[in-house]
Amino acid sequence: MSLINTEVKPFAATAFHNGQFVPVTNESLKGKWSVVVFYPADFTFVCPTELEDLADNYATFQKLGVEVYSVSTDTHFAHKAWHDTSPAIKKVNYVMVGDPTGAITRNFDVMIEEEGLALRGTFVINPDGVIKLCEIHDNGIGRDASELLRKVKAAQYVASNPGEVCPAKWHEGAKTLTPSLDLVGKI
């Protein structure tokens, strides 16, 4: 069963954010657009490249009214230690959620049970707490924040413009489509 158009399941966790340990719950994701990015583990190889890319684009996400949450099965203590020691992770100003029990990772169906680690899952969640985008990658395939930004903009556009859809390669300001009988077979 797909998680698309389902509400985020209840959770409670502790995160590292702006030098502090802070509580984060499913309710934290409501009232604004959110991006939740799961990754396997701190102190690894592909993960810091992805989190640094998100950090480099974080201001753009914020301008769109989007909060970013990274999640791994590490603790919030490990997130702080990684932030304090890695030049790439030192750039991170978004919320780093610890999920040592794996509850959140299981809620989003990205847990690798035999390893206790997450797959590379990306979720875009609307202000009502409903999942609008879900992508899950093999852990050897890194993600690109610019691709994610385009998809967030498309999700926001569709939400603000009922009846319109964004075609492939759509970018902000480009032409959209209004599905109708007249378009069948003409695209």
Contacts in CASP RR format, 6 or more apart in sequence:
PFRMAT RR
TARGET T0000
AUTHOR 0000-0000-0000
METHOD contacts of the structure
MODEL  1
MSLINTEVKPFAATAFHNGQFVPVTNESLKGKWSVVVFYPADFTFVCPTE
LEDLADNYATFQKLGVEVYSVSTDTHFAHKAWHDTSPAIKKVNYVMVGDP
TGAITRNFDVMIEEEGLALRGTFVINPDGVIKLCEIHDNGIGRDASELLR
KVKAAQYVASNPGEVCPAKWHEGAKTLTPSLDLVGKI
2 134 0 8 1.000
3 108 0 8 1.000
3 109 0 8 1.000
3 123 0 8 1.000
3 131 0 8 1.000
3 134 0 8 1.000
4 131 0 8 1.000
4 132 0 8 1.000
4 133 0 8 1.000
4 134 0 8 1.000
5 130 0 8 1.000
5 131 0 8 1.000
5 132 0 8 1.000
6 130 0 8 1.000
6 131 0 8 1.000
7 128 0 8 1.000
7 129 0 8 1.000
7 130 0 8 1.000
7 131 0 8 1.000
8 26 0 8 1.000
8 29 0 8 1.000
8 107 0 8 1.000
8 125 0 8 1.000
8 129 0 8 1.000
8 130 0 8 1.000
8 131 0 8 1.000
9 26 0 8 1.000
9 107 0 8 1.000
10 25 0 8 1.000
10 26 0 8 1.000
11 25 0 8 1.000
11 26 0 8 1.000
11 103 0 8 1.000
11 104 0 8 1.000
11 107 0 8 1.000
12 23 0 8 1.000
12 24 0 8 1.000
12 25 0 8 1.000
13 23 0 8 1.000
13 24 0 8 1.000
13 25 0 8 1.000
13 76 0 8 1.000
13 97 0 8 1.000
13 98 0 8 1.000
13 99 0 8 1.000
13 103 0 8 1.000
13 104 0 8 1.000
14 21 0 8 1.000
14 22 0 8 1.000
14 23 0 8 1.000
14 24 0 8 1.000
14 75 0 8 1.000
14 76 0 8 1.000
14 97 0 8 1.000
14 98 0 8 1.000
15 21 0 8 1.000
15 22 0 8 1.000
15 23 0 8 1.000
15 24 0 8 1.000
15 69 0 8 1.000
15 76 0 8 1.000
15 79 0 8 1.000
15 95 0 8 1.000
15 96 0 8 1.000
15 97 0 8 1.000
15 98 0 8 1.000
16 22 0 8 1.000
16 76 0 8 1.000
16 79 0 8 1.000
16 80 0 8 1.000
16 83 0 8 1.000
16 95 0 8 1.000
16 96 0 8 1.000
16 98 0 8 1.000
17 94 0 8 1.000
17 95 0 8 1.000
17 96 0 8 1.000
18 93 0 8 1.000
19 80 0 8 1.000
19 83 0 8 1.000
21 76 0 8 1.000
21 80 0 8 1.000
22 95 0 8 1.000
24 69 0 8 1.000
24 95 0 8 1.000
24 97 0 8 1.000
26 129 0 8 1.000
29 36 0 8 1.000
29 67 0 8 1.000
29 69 0 8 1.000
29 125 0 8 1.000
29 129 0 8 1.000
30 127 0 8 1.000
30 128 0 8 1.000
30 129 0 8 1.000
31 127 0 8 1.000
31 128 0 8 1.000
31 129 0 8 1.000
32 65 0 8 1.000
32 66 0 8 1.000
32 67 0 8 1.000
32 127 0 8 1.000
33 64 0 8 1.000
33 65 0 8 1.000
33 66 0 8 1.000
33 67 0 8 1.000
33 124 0 8 1.000
33 125 0 8 1.000
33 126 0 8 1.000
33 127 0 8 1.000
33 152 0 8 1.000
33 155 0 8 1.000
33 156 0 8 1.000
34 66 0 8 1.000
34 67 0 8 1.000
34 68 0 8 1.000
34 69 0 8 1.000
34 124 0 8 1.000
34 125 0 8 1.000
34 129 0 8 1.000
35 61 0 8 1.000
35 66 0 8 1.000
35 67 0 8 1.000
35 68 0 8 1.000
35 69 0 8 1.000
35 122 0 8 1.000
35 123 0 8 1.000
35 124 0 8 1.000
35 125 0 8 1.000
35 148 0 8 1.000
35 152 0 8 1.000
36 69 0 8 1.000
36 71 0 8 1.000
36 108 0 8 1.000
36 122 0 8 1.000
36 123 0 8 1.000
36 125 0 8 1.000
37 50 0 8 1.000
37 51 0 8 1.000
37 54 0 8 1.000
37 68 0 8 1.000
37 69 0 8 1.000
37 70 0 8 1.000
37 71 0 8 1.000
37 120 0 8 1.000
37 121 0 8 1.000
37 122 0 8 1.000
37 123 0 8 1.000
37 143 0 8 1.000
38 70 0 8 1.000
38 71 0 8 1.000
38 72 0 8 1.000
38 105 0 8 1.000
38 108 0 8 1.000
38 110 0 8 1.000
38 118 0 8 1.000
38 119 0 8 1.000
38 120 0 8 1.000
38 121 0 8 1.000
38 122 0 8 1.000
39 46 0 8 1.000
39 47 0 8 1.000
39 50 0 8 1.000
39 51 0 8 1.000
39 70 0 8 1.000
39 71 0 8 1.000
39 72 0 8 1.000
39 118 0 8 1.000
39 120 0 8 1.000
39 121 0 8 1.000
40 47 0 8 1.000
40 72 0 8 1.000
40 112 0 8 1.000
40 115 0 8 1.000
40 117 0 8 1.000
40 118 0 8 1.000
40 119 0 8 1.000
40 120 0 8 1.000
40 139 0 8 1.000
41 47 0 8 1.000
41 72 0 8 1.000
41 73 0 8 1.000
41 74 0 8 1.000
41 117 0 8 1.000
42 72 0 8 1.000
42 74 0 8 1.000
42 78 0 8 1.000
42 79 0 8 1.000
42 81 0 8 1.000
42 82 0 8 1.000
42 89 0 8 1.000
43 78 0 8 1.000
43 82 0 8 1.000
43 86 0 8 1.000
46 120 0 8 1.000
46 139 0 8 1.000
46 140 0 8 1.000
46 142 0 8 1.000
47 72 0 8 1.000
48 86 0 8 1.000
48 88 0 8 1.000
48 89 0 8 1.000
49 88 0 8 1.000
49 142 0 8 1.000
50 120 0 8 1.000
50 142 0 8 1.000
50 143 0 8 1.000
50 145 0 8 1.000
51 70 0 8 1.000
51 88 0 8 1.000
51 89 0 8 1.000
51 92 0 8 1.000
52 88 0 8 1.000
52 89 0 8 1.000
52 91 0 8 1.000
52 92 0 8 1.000
53 143 0 8 1.000
53 144 0 8 1.000
53 145 0 8 1.000
54 61 0 8 1.000
54 68 0 8 1.000
54 70 0 8 1.000
54 92 0 8 1.000
54 94 0 8 1.000
54 145 0 8 1.000
54 148 0 8 1.000
55 88 0 8 1.000
55 91 0 8 1.000
55 92 0 8 1.000
55 93 0 8 1.000
55 94 0 8 1.000
56 91 0 8 1.000
56 145 0 8 1.000
57 145 0 8 1.000
57 146 0 8 1.000
57 149 0 8 1.000
58 68 0 8 1.000
58 92 0 8 1.000
58 93 0 8 1.000
58 94 0 8 1.000
60 149 0 8 1.000
61 67 0 8 1.000
61 68 0 8 1.000
61 94 0 8 1.000
61 149 0 8 1.000
61 152 0 8 1.000
64 149 0 8 1.000
64 152 0 8 1.000
64 153 0 8 1.000
64 156 0 8 1.000
66 152 0 8 1.000
67 94 0 8 1.000
67 95 0 8 1.000
68 94 0 8 1.000
68 95 0 8 1.000
69 94 0 8 1.000
69 95 0 8 1.000
69 96 0 8 1.000
69 97 0 8 1.000
70 92 0 8 1.000
70 94 0 8 1.000
70 95 0 8 1.000
70 96 0 8 1.000
70 97 0 8 1.000
71 97 0 8 1.000
71 98 0 8 1.000
71 99 0 8 1.000
71 104 0 8 1.000
71 105 0 8 1.000
71 118 0 8 1.000
72 79 0 8 1.000
72 97 0 8 1.000
72 98 0 8 1.000
72 99 0 8 1.000
72 117 0 8 1.000
72 118 0 8 1.000
73 98 0 8 1.000
73 99 0 8 1.000
73 100 0 8 1.000
73 102 0 8 1.000
73 105 0 8 1.000
73 111 0 8 1.000
73 116 0 8 1.000
73 117 0 8 1.000
73 118 0 8 1.000
74 82 0 8 1.000
74 98 0 8 1.000
74 99 0 8 1.000
74 100 0 8 1.000
75 98 0 8 1.000
75 100 0 8 1.000
76 96 0 8 1.000
76 97 0 8 1.000
76 98 0 8 1.000
78 98 0 8 1.000
79 96 0 8 1.000
79 98 0 8 1.000
82 89 0 8 1.000
83 89 0 8 1.000
83 90 0 8 1.000
83 92 0 8 1.000
83 96 0 8 1.000
84 90 0 8 1.000
97 104 0 8 1.000
99 105 0 8 1.000
99 118 0 8 1.000
102 111 0 8 1.000
102 116 0 8 1.000
105 111 0 8 1.000
105 116 0 8 1.000
105 118 0 8 1.000
108 121 0 8 1.000
108 123 0 8 1.000
109 136 0 8 1.000
110 118 0 8 1.000
110 119 0 8 1.000
110 120 0 8 1.000
110 121 0 8 1.000
110 136 0 8 1.000
111 117 0 8 1.000
111 118 0 8 1.000
111 119 0 8 1.000
112 118 0 8 1.000
112 119 0 8 1.000
117 139 0 8 1.000
119 136 0 8 1.000
119 137 0 8 1.000
119 138 0 8 1.000
119 139 0 8 1.000
120 136 0 8 1.000
120 137 0 8 1.000
120 138 0 8 1.000
120 139 0 8 1.000
120 140 0 8 1.000
120 141 0 8 1.000
120 142 0 8 1.000
120 143 0 8 1.000
121 134 0 8 1.000
121 135 0 8 1.000
121 136 0 8 1.000
121 137 0 8 1.000
122 133 0 8 1.000
122 134 0 8 1.000
122 135 0 8 1.000
122 136 0 8 1.000
122 137 0 8 1.000
122 143 0 8 1.000
122 148 0 8 1.000
123 131 0 8 1.000
123 133 0 8 1.000
123 134 0 8 1.000
124 131 0 8 1.000
124 132 0 8 1.000
124 133 0 8 1.000
124 148 0 8 1.000
124 151 0 8 1.000
124 152 0 8 1.000
124 155 0 8 1.000
125 131 0 8 1.000
125 132 0 8 1.000
126 132 0 8 1.000
126 155 0 8 1.000
126 159 0 8 1.000
132 155 0 8 1.000
132 159 0 8 1.000
133 151 0 8 1.000
133 152 0 8 1.000
133 155 0 8 1.000
135 143 0 8 1.000
137 143 0 8 1.000
150 170 0 8 1.000
150 171 0 8 1.000
150 172 0 8 1.000
153 171 0 8 1.000
153 172 0 8 1.000
154 166 0 8 1.000
154 170 0 8 1.000
157 164 0 8 1.000
157 166 0 8 1.000
157 172 0 8 1.000
157 176 0 8 1.000
158 164 0 8 1.000
158 165 0 8 1.000
158 166 0 8 1.000
161 176 0 8 1.000
163 178 0 8 1.000
163 179 0 8 1.000
164 176 0 8 1.000
164 177 0 8 1.000
164 178 0 8 1.000
165 176 0 8 1.000
165 177 0 8 1.000
165 178 0 8 1.000
165 179 0 8 1.000
166 176 0 8 1.000
166 177 0 8 1.000
167 175 0 8 1.000
167 176 0 8 1.000
167 177 0 8 1.000
167 187 0 8 1.000
170 176 0 8 1.000
177 183 0 8 1.000
177 187 0 8 1.000
END
